[in-house]
Amino acid sequence: MIGGWIADTLLSKGLSVTTVRKIMQSIGFLGPAFFLTHLSHVKAPALAVLCMACNQGSDAFSVWPLLQSPRHWAPICCQLSLSLSYTKSNIASLVIPSYEYNLFVKVISQNMK
């Protein structure tokens, strides 16, 4: 929500859509890199959780331009393109954990023998 508010504020001040996207993408990619780099130097568990939360929060800044893009490059079929991309991500989120679970169970059962 904060990323969207910042982006809308920048757009209302007259910055171009391309410039705002570049700023948001930079925050979204450099923020997690910063927090994950500092995570290795943190000793307290609470600070580690704070670094991981800030990592996820700054990663969300890169989502805004990605979700807005179909409206600009494919306004006629925007709903279809977003539906397909969401379907793809949902299928991956269903298939990958079950695959990892089965792989984990195999490894554990082989090590138990």
C-alpha positions, -999 to +999 in steps of 0.1 A: +000+000+000+028+024+008+045+016-026+013+024-045+008+056-025+044+067-032+040+059-069+007+078-072+023+108-054+052+108-078+029+105-108+007+134-095+038+156-092+044+152-129+070+124-132+066+102-162+052+067-158+085+053-170+105+072-144+082+061-116+084+025-127+122+027-127+123+042-092+099+016-078+118-013-095+151+001-081+136+001-046+121-033-051+154-049-062+180-030-042+159-030-010+159-068-006+196-070-016+204-045+012+184-063+039+196-098+029+232-086+029+228-072+064+210-103+076+243-122+077+257-097+101+228-096+125+232-115+158+198-110+176+168-131+164+145-101+166+167-080+143+169-110+119+131-111+117+131-073+112+155-077+083+134-104+067+102-083+071+119-053+056+131-075+028+096-086+020+083-051+024+108-035+000+103-064-025+067-053-028+078-021-044+087-040-075+052-055-078+034-022-086+050-017-121+045-053-130+008-053-122+003-020-140+021-029-172-007-050-189-030-020-187-005+000-208+007-025-234-025-045-238-055-025-226-079-046-247-069-079-233-057-068-199-081-090-180-070-121-199-033-114-195-036-108-157-058-139-154-033-160-172-004-147-151-023-152-118-033-187-129+004-195-137+015-184-103-013-202-085-005-235-102+032-231-093+023-224-057+002-256-056+025-279-075+059-270-060+051-275-023+036-309-030+067-319-050+090-307-023+070-325+003+072-358-016+109-353-022+114-346+015+094-377+025+115-398+001+148-385+015+136-391+051+123-426+044+156-435+027+176-422+056+155-441+081+164-475+065 
